[in-house]
Amino acid sequence: MKLDKKRLLMSSSPHVQTEENTRSIMMDVIIALLFPLIMAVYFFGWRAAALTVVSVASSVFAEWLYCRIAKKPHTIGDFSAAVTGMLIAMCLPVSVPMWIPVVGSFFAIVVVKQLYGGLGKNFLNPALTARAFLYCWPSLISVWIKPNLGENALGIFSSVSRSSLSPDVIASVTPLAKMKLGYLPGVAMGKIDVISGLRDVVVGNVAGCIGEVSAVVIIAAAIYLIIRRVITIHIPLAYVGTVAVLTFLFPRGGNASWQWMIYSVCSGGLLFAAVFMATDYATSPVTARGRVIYGIGCGVLTVLIRYFGTYNEGVTYAILIMNCCACFMDRVVRPRRFGVMKKKGKAVSVDESKDSGEA
């Protein structure tokens, strides 16, 4: 009788087998990010794609270089660095110099991610932290280009500055900048029909960052990620829903509540951040209730910063603040452990409680 010489492998729970891994999840995120990238190329030209390629290459190189210097196993094969690079590019206007995403990528990968232990150990979202860091050069990351006008003036790899661009190409303000003053973008842009301005905001025919301009495309990307079970609906729904409720109840400038609400939801980086940034596994709560509280907190802070802060957009700092609270939320709303009861401030099993005569 021939004995089976296969080894018996012992491992810790859970023992549920799945085909999903970090690489497959990141691939799904990359596919979803292609949706807004395609729209950015349509509205702003091929420079949007070039910035994304430079940002991704910089992020991958930064991770490879750090792992090599620190003598750690290389992790570029899990595509997490590529996702970070794409997210950084999506948070920038198409007019930034090519060295801006390079600096942002190195900061995100080395300082925010690797110095804290690598993937899954960072407590802040690397891409959003890099965007906040890049505000060290406000004059470079606040040059907004009008869609469908700046492709020829920008070039693909040419150096761009405000002085080198025609005034007809530069957008004086974004929709959020107009809303900061209490005006609806459609009215402020000289349009008689507010619905026409609203259509531009929803479709993406407005000045803004590369990845945030088209609300329709971002919603399509969210549906893809939910179907693929990469993200759950808890955070995006709680985040966007909170902003929608607050802006509907408290419109500004005497505008109609429903118009102000739709503009608030579709303008800026709210939808993009709710889908791609706030749902980051490492920096968001694990439990369903924690995710809902986390999303509500992001929404409240976003509205407060937009209404009372000096920045037109409050998404970046709202999410970073809530990143710092994610671990606390998981501790507060952690699920009940069945078979365990509290005894004098200590958790003991039911059997131990029975033995002591207190069950």
SEVO-809033 format. One record per atom (N, C-alpha, C): x, y, z negated. Coordinates in steps of 0.001 Angstrom, whole numbers, padded with zeros to 6 digits, always signed. Example, Ala and Ser with C-alpha at 12.3 -4.5 7.8 and 13.67 -1.06 7.14 Angstrom:
residues 2
+013190-005690-007800
+012300-004500-007800
+013200-003300-007800
+012850-002250-007080
+013670-001060-007140
+012900+000030-007870
***
This chain:
residues 359
+000850-001190+000000
+000000+000000+000000
+000889+001245+000000
+000676+002102+000972
+001510+003294+001102
+000931+004403+000236
+001788+004955-000590
+001346+006021-001487
+001345+007358-000767
+000379+008190-001093
+000307+009528-000525
+001336+010408-001221
+002270+010892-000461
+003351+011675-001036
+003081+013184-001020
+001827+013579-000742
+001492+015003-000772
+001589+015549-002187
+002120+016744-002302
+002276+017342-003619
+000955+017921-004114
+000755+017862-005401
-000402+018482-006030
-000004+019890-006476
-000584+020862-005818
-000234+022245-006108
-001193+022816-007146
-000634+023384-008192
-001424+024012-009242
-001271+025524-009133
-002377+026234-009158
-002339+027692-009076
-003433+028257-009961
-003313+029544-010252
-004300+030193-011099
-005565+030472-010301
-006658+030638-011011
-007938+030948-010380
-007902+032373-009825
-008779+032719-008875
-009829+031872-008301
-009291+030950-007207
-010003+029854-006985
-009562+028864-006014
-010387+028911-004728
-011192+029961-004551
-012006+030087-003350
-011098+030411-002165
-011223+029653-001114
-010411+029844+000069
-011054+030869+000996
-010265+031730+001587
-010766+032728+002524
-009713+032996+003578
-010164+033361+004751
-009240+033680+005828
-008777+035126+005768
-009363+035924+004896
-008981+037322+004795
-007671+037476+004043
-006857+038395+004492
-005640+038774+003800
-005387+040251+004050
-004316+040750+003490
-004034+042181+003643
-003903+042574+005104
-003243+041736+005883
-003018+042036+007294
-004335+042140+008063
-005249+041195+007838
-006515+041211+008573
-007378+042405+008162
-007354+042739+006876
-008129+043894+006402
-007589+045182+007019
-006278+045330+007026
-005681+046532+007602
-005927+046616+009106
-005965+045496+009769
-006267+045498+011192
-007673+046023+011446
-008627+045623+010600
-009992+046135+010734
-010046+047646+010513
-009266+048125+009548
-009233+049571+009298
-008631+050305+010492
-007586+049741+011073
-006971+050358+012253
-007969+050426+013403
-008710+049349+013607
-009721+049335+014672
-010773+050415+014415
-011207+050544+013163
-012200+051573+012834
-011632+052978+013031
-010348+053170+012736
-009733+054487+012908
-009572+054863+014376
-009596+053874+015244
-009519+054175+016671
-010759+054932+017149
-011898+054750+016473
-013118+055458+016865
-012912+056973+016819
-012558+057541+015652
-012333+058999+015623
-011122+059435+016433
-010119+058567+016573
-008942+058935+017358
-009306+059145+018825
-010141+058281+019357
-010580+058424+020749
-011329+059737+020941
-012194+060090+019989
-012918+061352+020089
-011967+062544+019969
-010936+062410+019129
-009963+063491+018994
-009205+063709+020295
-008845+062623+020973
-008173+062745+022268
-009110+063403+023277
-010382+063070+023206
-011358+063657+024131
-011480+065163+023934
-011516+065603+022679
-011733+067019+022402
-010438+067834+022404
-009321+067236+021940
-008092+068007+021760
-006953+067604+022690
-007122+066540+023463
-006075+066137+024388
-005146+065085+023803
-004145+064692+024598
-003258+063593+024225
-002303+063944+023094
-002217+065203+022735
-001353+065547+021608
-001869+064913+020315
-003166+064734+020198
-003723+064064+019022
-003196+062636+018916
-003125+061925+020043
-002581+060572+020042
-001092+060580+019744
-000371+061574+020292
+001072+061656+020063
+001379+061888+018585
+000623+062781+017935
+000817+063015+016505
+000558+061749+015698
-000453+061004+016095
-000767+059759+015396
+000349+058740+015558
+000893+058618+016757
+001996+057681+016993
+003221+058063+016168
+003550+059344+016142
+004694+059814+015352
+004472+059541+013866
+003264+059781+013384
+002959+059569+011979
+003043+058087+011604
+002498+057232+012452
+002546+055788+012191
+003986+055289+012218
+004743+055691+013221
+006138+055259+013319
+006943+055726+012106
+006702+056944+011641
+007414+057467+010476
+007066+056683+009215
+005793+056347+009063
+005368+055591+007880
+005978+054194+007866
+005951+053534+008997
+006525+052181+009085
+008025+052229+008831
+008697+053213+009424
+010150+053332+009224
+010474+053651+007769
+009693+054529+007145
+009937+054870+005747
+009796+053649+004851
+008793+052812+005111
+008616+051605+004297
+009746+050614+004541
+010130+050447+005800
+011245+049537+006113
+012535+050016+005464
+012807+051315+005553
+014051+051860+005004
+014088+051728+003491
+012976+052036+002825
+012950+051927+001362
+013158+050487+000922
+012459+049547+001564
+012604+048137+001198
+014034+047656+001428
+014662+048159+002459
+016041+047765+002746
+017003+048325+001702
+016836+049593+001351
+017714+050207+000354
+017486+049595-001021
+016222+049362-001376
+015897+048791-002684
+016052+047275-002722
+016406+046670-001571
+016589+045216-001467
+015327+044466-001885
+014213+044956-001389
+012923+044324-001623
+012454+043639-000353
+011554+042657-000451
+011020+042022+000770
+010313+043048+001642
+010530+042955+002945
+009891+043890+003866
+008388+043620+003939
+007607+044693+003901
+006144+044568+003887
+005493+045274+005073
+006281+045637+006080
+005689+046354+007209
+004750+045464+008010
+004872+044139+007847
+004016+043215+008590
+002579+043190+008120
+002288+043769+006931
+000896+043778+006468
+000099+044963+007026
+000753+045835+007778
+000119+046962+008470
-000408+048046+007536
-000126+047945+006242
-000615+048983+005324
+000078+050315+005591
+001352+050283+005941
+002069+051517+006259
+001507+052154+007530
+001142+051332+008496
+000551+051857+009736
-000774+052553+009451
-001577+051967+008566
-002856+052593+008193
-002611+053940+007519
-001637+053987+006616
-001309+055251+005953
-000897+056303+006962
-000080+055906+007940
+000336+056850+008976
-000828+057383+009782
-001765+056514+010137
-002936+056954+010888
-003794+057910+010059
-003967+057616+008784
-004783+058469+007923
-004159+059847+007756
-002838+059894+007621
-002164+061189+007495
-002384+062025+008749
-002235+061409+009916
-002453+062135+011167
-003883+062641+011277
-004841+061827+010835
-006245+062218+010924
-006578+063412+010021
-005752+063647+008997
-006000+064747+008064
-005372+066059+008511
-004740+066080+009677
-004015+067259+010123
-004669+067868+011358
-004556+069179+011547
-004992+069771+012813
-004046+069389+013933
-004525+069413+015141
-003733+068945+016278
-002584+069889+016595
-002575+071081+016031
-001572+072085+016353
-000296+071977+015527
-000233+071095+014534
+000934+071058+013652
+002173+070612+014414
+003363+071082+014015
+004604+070587+014621
+004782+069100+014340
+005566+068436+015172
+005727+066997+015049
+006440+066574+013765
+007195+067476+013155
+007902+067085+011946
+006986+067061+010717
+005826+067692+010812
+004900+067709+009674
+004417+066295+009318
+003896+065489+010255
+003496+064118+009881
+004676+063250+009454
+005877+063563+009934
+007057+062807+009498
+007310+063045+008015
+007300+064307+007604
+007504+064642+006186
+006382+064051+005336
+005145+064188+005801
+004019+063640+005052
+004086+062129+004915
+004516+061443+005954
+004604+059982+005912
+005659+059514+004920
+006818+060149+004943
+007871+059762+003996
+007436+060032+002562
+006767+061151+002325
+006293+061449+000973
+005264+060421+000526
+004324+060075+001402
+003265+059127+001042
+003823+057740+000764
+004719+057271+001622
+005222+055902+001492
+006224+055774+000352
+007191+056677+000299
+008276+056534-000676
+007844+056995-002063
+007312+058216-002158
+007025+058798-003474
+005728+058254-004064
+004669+058254-003285
+003352+057901-003828
+003145+056390-003899
+003678+055654-002926
+003404+054219-002858
+004538+053371-003437
+005721+053441-002849
+006794+052509-003205
+007383+052767-004584
+007543+054008-004975
+008129+054293-006283
+007244+053834-007434
+005968+053580-007144
+005058+053059-008174
+004893+051541-008073
+005668+050902-007202
+005641+049448-007145
+005162+048870-005838
+004690+049707-004918
+004251+049179-003629
+002738+049093-003513
+002296+048375-002499
+000872+048281-002181
+000067+047749-003363
-000999+048456-003710
-001887+048030-004784
-001514+048547-006153
-000334+049183-006295
+000108+049656-007602
+000094+051175-007709
-000166+051850-006604
-000255+053310-006637
-001616+053725-007201
-001627+054785-007988
-002890+055219-008593
-003505+056402-007849
-002794+056957-006874
-003318+058016-006023
-003320+057554-004577
-004278+058047-003808
-004320+057708-002398
-003118+058338-001696
-002260+057544-001051
-001031+058104-000456
-001293+059150+000611
-002258+058904+001496
-002507+059840+002592
-003034+061178+002072
-003964+061135+001122
-004508+062382+000585
-003467+063135-000235
-002634+062412-000969
-001577+063074-001727
-000585+063733-000791
-000296+063069+000330
+000592+063664+001326
-000026+064929+001914
-001339+064892+002150
-001996+066091+002683
-001897+067237+001688
-002114+066951+000407
-001987+068000-000604
-000561+068535-000651
+000419+067654-000497
+001823+068068-000493
+002130+068961+000706
+001535+068655+001851
+001806+069415+003072
+001223+070823+003028
+000411+071124+002020
-000050+072498+001847
+001084+073415+001417
+002284+072874+001226
+003464+073708+001011
+003748+074570+002235
+003210+074166+003388
+003351+074928+004631
+001958+075329+005128
+001274+076206+004403
-000123+076532+004747
-000271+077174+006117
+000708+077949+006543
+000585+078622+007835
+000674+077646+009003
+001252+076449+008755
+001395+075464+009825
+000208+074519+009905
-000422+074239+008786
-001517+073266+008796
-002879+073948+008725
-002914+075225+009051
-004190+075935+009071
-004416+076654+010399
-003763+076169+011457
-003988+076707+012799
-004973+075789+013499
-006190+076244+013665
-007258+075408+014218
-007438+075704+015702
-007558+074651+016480
-007663+074762+017926
-009102+074516+018368
-009583+075348+019271
-010914+075140+019823
-010928+073870+020677
-011932+073031+020540
-011997+071819+021369
-012126+072150+022842
-011511+071281+023658
-011582+071367+025122
-010871+072586+025701
-010109+073321+024854
-009406+074499+025368
-007891+074427+025169
-007468+073658+024179
-006068+073743+023798
-005153+072712+024404
-005651+071764+025208
-004798+070677+025698
-003636+071198+026526
-003932+072059+027492
-002863+072551+028359
-001918+073489+027611
-002460+074272+026688
-001626+075218+025953
-000730+074528+024931
-001179+073400+024366
-000422+072724+023331
+000714+071886+023897
+000454+071152+024956
+001433+070168+025394
+001391+068960+024479
+002189+067959+024781
+002155+066733+023987
+003223+066755+022900
+004465+066941+023264
+005551+066921+022282
+006212+068280+022119
+005643+069316+022707
+006257+070632+022621
+006066+071220+021224
+006953+072140+020871
+006848+072815+019592
+005741+073855+019660
+004894+073889+018642
+003726+074766+018651
+003797+075705+017455
+003517+076955+017681
+003390+077941+016608
+002226+078858+016938
+001760+079577+015927
+000624+080469+016151
+000964+081540+017191
+002208+082014+017183
+002598+083065+018119
+002682+082570+019556
+002892+081251+019736
+003042+080714+021085
+001711+080384+021738
+000613+080472+020986
-000696+080106+021509
-001491+081335+021907
-002302+081170+022905
-003193+082246+023345
-004312+082432+022322
-004738+083661+022098
-005856+083886+021159
-007135+083169+021580
-007283+082908+022870
-008480+082200+023339
-008484+080735+022918
-007318+080203+022590
-007192+078793+022228
-007409+078592+020735
-007013+079570+019925
-007093+079441+018472
-008510+079746+018004
-009047+078872+017165
-010338+079116+016523
-010093+079932+015259
-010800+081019+015132
-010557+081900+013993
-010875+081218+012673
-011945+080457+012633
-012344+079766+011411
-012991+078441+011772
-013085+077571+010799
-013798+076311+010958
-015229+076479+010445
-016114+075504+010710
-017478+075610+010170
-017524+075794+008656
-016636+075111+007924
-016639+075247+006467
-016239+076650+006029
-015357+077301+006792
-014960+078664+006444
-016144+079619+006566
-016980+079418+007573
-018184+080231+007705
-019162+079940+006568
-019291+078669+006225
-020217+078307+005156
-019746+078834+003811
-018445+079010+003654
-017924+079576+002417
-018470+080973+002183
-018759+081657+003288
-019321+083009+003210
-020840+083006+003161
-021450+081811+003223
-022899+081715+003146
-023603+081705+004478
-022844+081561+005587
-023453+081559+006916
-023481+080153+007489
-024518+079833+008217
-024538+078600+008980
-023644+078763+010204
-022826+077757+010542
-021899+077892+011669
-022578+078259+012973
-023754+077722+013246
-024440+078011+014498
-024765+079483+014640
-025208+080100+013554
-025545+081526+013580
-024278+082366+013655
-023274+081974+012882
-022047+082755+012829
-021294+082722+014143
-021471+081650+014933
-020793+081549+016217
-021528+082314+017315
-022553+083045+016933
-023268+083842+017908
-024335+083086+018665
-024728+081929+018168
-025742+081125+018842
-027115+081461+018280
-028072+081610+019171
-029430+081923+018745
-030082+080705+018121
-029845+079531+018714
-030459+078300+018247
-029539+077622+017246
-029980+077517+015981
-029178+076858+014959
-028995+075383+015287
-029987+074778+015931
-029906+073363+016265
-028752+073090+017222
-028470+074041+018107
-027348+073871+019028
-026025+073804+018274
-025852+074676+017284
-024648+074623+016460
-024583+073356+015649
-025728+072891+015164
-025773+071651+014412
-025380+070470+015285
-025790+070483+016540
-025436+069416+017463
-023915+069359+017667
-023294+070527+017767
-021841+070561+017924
-021133+069963+016714
-021633+070258+015522
-021024+069735+014299
-021170+068218+014226
-022341+067706+014571
-022580+066264+014497
-021758+065512+015528
-021696+066033+016745
-020961+065357+017823
-019462+065526+017660
-019020+066701+017197
-017603+066936+016998
-017023+068041+017846
-017847+068836+018466
-017375+069909+019338
-017077+071164+018521
-016221+071013+017496
-015872+072112+016605
-014391+072019+016264
-013855+073097+015742
-012468+073090+015284
-012368+072323+013981
-011279+071592+013818
-011089+070825+012599
-009899+069899+012705
-009736+069051+011713
-008652+068070+011735
-008939+066983+012770
-007917+066215+013090
-008007+065239+014167
-009117+064226+013937
-009226+063710+012730
-010139+062599+012507
-011490+062951+011963
-011726+064213+011623
-012946+064554+010894
-014012+065238+011741
-013752+065439+013037
-014640+066320+013788
-015981+065691+014135
-016034+064387+014419
-017270+063781+014933
-017953+062941+013867
-019086+063432+013360
-019829+062700+012336
-020405+061398+012883
-020882+061425+014117
-021492+060227+014714
-020481+059088+014804
-019281+059398+015250
-018256+058369+015414
-017810+057822+014064
-017711+058676+013064
-017304+058215+011733
-018364+057287+011141
-019631+057601+011355
-020704+056720+010887
-020625+055366+011587
-020323+055374+012887
-020164+054111+013616
-018996+053305+013051
-017896+053974+012712
-016754+053283+012108
-017116+052715+010739
-017925+053446+009976
-018361+052959+008663
-019209+051700+008799
-020106+051694+009771
-020948+050510+010002
-020080+049306+010349
-019060+049524+011164
-018146+048430+011528
-017445+047872+010292
-016941+048758+009431
-016218+048300+008242
-017144+047585+007263
-018390+048037+007162
-019344+047375+006270
-019711+045999+006805
-019933+045906+008108
-020249+044602+008713
-019096+043635+008527
-017888+044122+008664
-016697+043285+008484
-016376+043045+007014
-017143+043641+006121
-016980+043496+004673
-015615+043986+004188
-015098+044968+004873
-013862+045601+004429
-014166+046588+003305
-015284+047302+003424
-015734+048209+002370
-017169+047855+002018
-017596+048338+000873
-019000+048231+000494
-019645+049602+000635
-020952+049622+000570
-021678+050876+000805
-021756+051742-000448
-021317+051214-001596
-021523+051922-002859
-020885+053305-002864
-019574+053388-002586
-018876+054667-002678
-019324+055649-001597
-019341+055256-000311
-019777+056236+000699
-021190+056755+000465
-022114+055858+000105
-023492+056277-000105
-023609+057191-001318
-022941+056831-002419
-023005+057664-003621
-022330+059012-003387
-021222+059005-002679
-020473+060245-002412
-021281+061191-001512
-021641+060710-000342
-022371+061549+000616
-023753+061899+000076
-024408+060943-000585
-025732+061202-001136
-025714+062290-002193
-024683+062300-003032
-024579+063337-004064
-024405+064712-003448
-023522+064801-002444
-023332+066085-001758
-024628+066519-001079
-025336+065586-000460
-026584+065913+000227
-027624+066440-000754
-027779+065792-001892
-028777+066215-002873
-028437+067592-003439
-027185+067797-003815
-026797+069067-004428
-026909+070231-003443
-026488+070011-002202
-026569+071097-001224
-028007+071353-000777
-028845+070335-000850
-030265+070543-000534
-030951+071342-001638
-030619+071040-002884
-031241+071740-004010
-030683+073145-004195
-029413+073345-003816
-028771+074639-004047
-028123+075156-002758
-028942+075514-001763
-028377+076099-000534
-027860+077507-000803
-026991+077972+000078
-026410+079307-000099
-026819+080221+001052
-026751+081499+000802
-027005+082481+001841
-028457+082578+002274
-029375+082047+001473
-030784+082109+001848
-031147+081229+003026
-030331+080240+003332
-030588+079349+004464
-031562+078247+004076
-032176+077651+005095
-033093+076534+004861
-032330+075378+004228
-032971+074715+003274
-032288+073670+002518
-031808+072527+003404
-032663+072066+004321
-032295+070904+005127
-031180+071238+006108
-031179+072467+006640
-030100+072864+007542
-028779+072965+006797
-028816+073586+005637
-027588+073724+004843
-027057+072361+004426
-027939+071457+004081
-027527+070119+003660
-026838+069373+004805
-027426+069375+005998
-026854+068639+007130
-025514+069229+007528
-025419+070544+007557
-024135+071175+007861
-023084+070808+006816
-023482+070781+005547
-022539+070470+004474
-022029+069038+004575
-022908+068123+004950
-022519+066724+005046
-021658+066474+006279
-021995+067090+007397
-021321+066795+008663
-020086+067646+008905
-019898+068723+008167
-018743+069595+008367
-017582+069151+007488
-016377+069449+007967
-015188+069139+007180
-014890+067656+007136
-014145+067259+006131
-013684+065883+006039
-014499+065000+005124
-015727+065404+004776
-016523+064642+003821
-016786+063217+004296
-017357+063049+005472
-017697+061713+005958
-016444+060864+006152
-015425+061448+006739
-014183+060697+006972
-013580+060231+005650
-013519+061130+004682
-012940+060767+003390
-013796+059751+002647
-015115+059875+002742
-015997+058932+002057
-015845+057520+002593
-015537+057395+003884
-015421+056076+004504
-014014+055513+004371
-012993+056331+004636
-011630+055812+004749
-010747+056105+003541
-011016+057155+002800
-010133+057559+001704
-010656+057109+000332
-011905+057447+000059
-012460+057146-001263
-012600+055652-001502
-012662+054854-000444
-012852+053408-000575
-011546+052630-000676
-010440+053323-000799
-009135+052658-000930
-009157+051685-002105
-008772+050444-001862
-008858+049404-002889
-008056+049755-004141
-006849+050247-003964
-005958+050447-005106
-006372+051616-005982
-007089+052584-005434
-007370+053808-006178
-008850+054022-006476
-009671+053019-006253
-011107+053117-006541
-011512+051989-007485
-012619+052131-008201
-013045+051096-009145
-013366+049770-008462
-013328+048709-009254
-013595+047365-008745
-015074+047008-008870
-015691+047401-009976
-017078+047027-010228
-018035+047883-009412
-019221+047340-009148
-020218+048066-008351
-020686+049321-009068
-020973+049217-010362
-021409+050404-011107
-020309+051444-011173
-019083+050984-011328
-017959+051913-011338
-017820+052651-010026
-018055+051957-008914
-017968+052602-007602
-019045+053665-007427
-020231+053383-007919
-021310+054371-007812
-020971+055615-008627
-020508+055435-009854
-020124+056576-010692
-018974+057339-010048
-018031+056594-009502
-016879+057196-008820
-017340+058050-007631
-018251+057523-006818
-018755+058269-005670
-019514+059514-006085
-020323+059394-007143
-021063+060561-007637
-020093+061633-008130
-019061+061208-008841
-018057+062160-009319
-017362+062876-008176
-017006+062136-007122
-016387+062757-005939
-017321+063786-005320
-018608+063448-005241
-019570+064362-004640
-019747+065637-005445
-019863+065498-006748
-020044+066675-007604
-018827+067594-007516
-017627+067009-007600
-016413+067832-007534
-016258+068502-006175
-016619+067795-005107
-016518+068380-003769
-017395+069616-003646
-018635+069532-004113
-019548+070672-004038
-019062+071817-004914
-018573+071512-006105
-018089+072561-006999
-016903+073302-006394
-015972+072551-005796
-014800+073195-005186
-015212+074007-003964
-016121+073464-003161
-016577+074216-001978
-017312+075489-002367
-018087+075433-003427
-018892+076590-003823
-018091+077622-004620
-017247+077156-005539
-016623+078073-006490
-015099+078103-006401
-014495+077193-005649
-013039+077171-005539
-012533+078106-004461
-011216+078223-004371
-010604+079078-003359
-010452+078352-002025
-010504+077020-002046
-010384+076245-000814
-011755+076080-000158
-011758+076107+001168
-013007+075855+001880
-013440+074405+001733
-012468+073499+001725
-012731+072057+001649
-012352+071538+000271
-013216+070732-000328
-012922+070214-001658
-012687+068725-001711
-012676+068077-000546
-012613+066620-000505
-011301+066090-001061
-010180+066670-000632
-008866+066144-001024
-008712+066097-002530
-008943+067211-003181
-008694+067275-004621
-009792+066572-005414
-010997+066515-004882
-012063+065779-005560
-011709+064299-005664
-011253+063714-004566
-010912+062290-004574
-009673+062031-005419
-008667+062897-005340
-007454+062697-006140
-007758+062762-007637
-008644+063666-008028
-009033+063733-009445
-009746+062457-009869
-010647+061971-009029
-011369+060752-009365
-010470+059520-009290
-009423+059550-008473
-008439+058458-008478
-007865+058250-009868
-007615+059347-010559
-007033+059261-011905
-008023+058686-012919
-009310+058679-012582
-010335+058191-013508
-010818+056783-013163
-010335+056211-012059
-010862+054925-011592
-010631+053812-012605
-009440+053747-013177
-009135+052689-014146
-010030+052812-015375
-010263+054031-015833
-011129+054246-016997
-012552+053794-016707
-013041+054039-015495
-014403+053627-015141
-014552+052120-015174
-013551+051407-014690
-013611+049947-014733
-013648+049428-016162
-012978+050111-017057
-012988+049679-018459
-014340+049937-019104
-014980+051037-018735
-016259+051407-019352
-017398+050530-018843
-017410+050249-017561
-018537+049526-016967
-018161+048094-016597
-017159+047538-017249
-016770+046170-016925
-017919+045210-017234
-018101+044178-016423
-019236+043266-016607
-019137+042481-017911
-020280+042040-018398
-020347+041266-019634
-019761+039878-019414
-018989+039414-020384
-018413+038073-020322
-019376+037090-020983
-019893+036173-020209
-020837+035197-020735
-020109+034176-021611
-020769+033783-022701
-020167+032842-023636
-019290+033503-024666
-019283+034847-024678
-018438+035582-025615
-019298+036596-026350
-019124+036697-027657
-019848+037676-028440
-018885+038385-029380
-019267+039609-029783
-018398+040391-030638
-018559+039975-032090
-017415+039902-032772
-017433+039549-034184
-016422+040439-034902
-016955+041391-035681
-016128+042315-036435
-015127+043031-035529
-015656+043547-034393
-014827+044317-033487
-013929+043488-032605
-014052+042139-032706
-013216+041260-031924
-014095+040360-031091
-013687+040041-029841
-014447+039150-028967
-014073+037709-029270
-015085+036882-029582
-014849+035462-029852
-015835+034657-029033
-015499+033391-028794
-016393+032535-028030
-017584+032131-028875
-018645+031652-028227
-019852+031231-028924
-019549+030047-029823
-018719+029131-029351
-018378+027959-030166
-017681+028356-031455
-016768+029335-031384
-016088+029779-032601
-017071+030419-033559
-018051+031138-032995
-019047+031781-033829
-019920+030742-034529
-020238+029646-033822
-021038+028578-034431
-020281+027920-035561
-018969+027689-035334
-018172+027047-036373
-018127+027852-037650
-018203+029181-037486
-018155+030035-038677
-019516+030233-039299
-020578+029645-038675
-021911+029726-039211
-022636+031018-038938
-022150+031791-037937
-022753+033085-037655
-023443+033108-036298
-023566+031978-035633
-024192+031967-034305
-025675+032156-034433
***
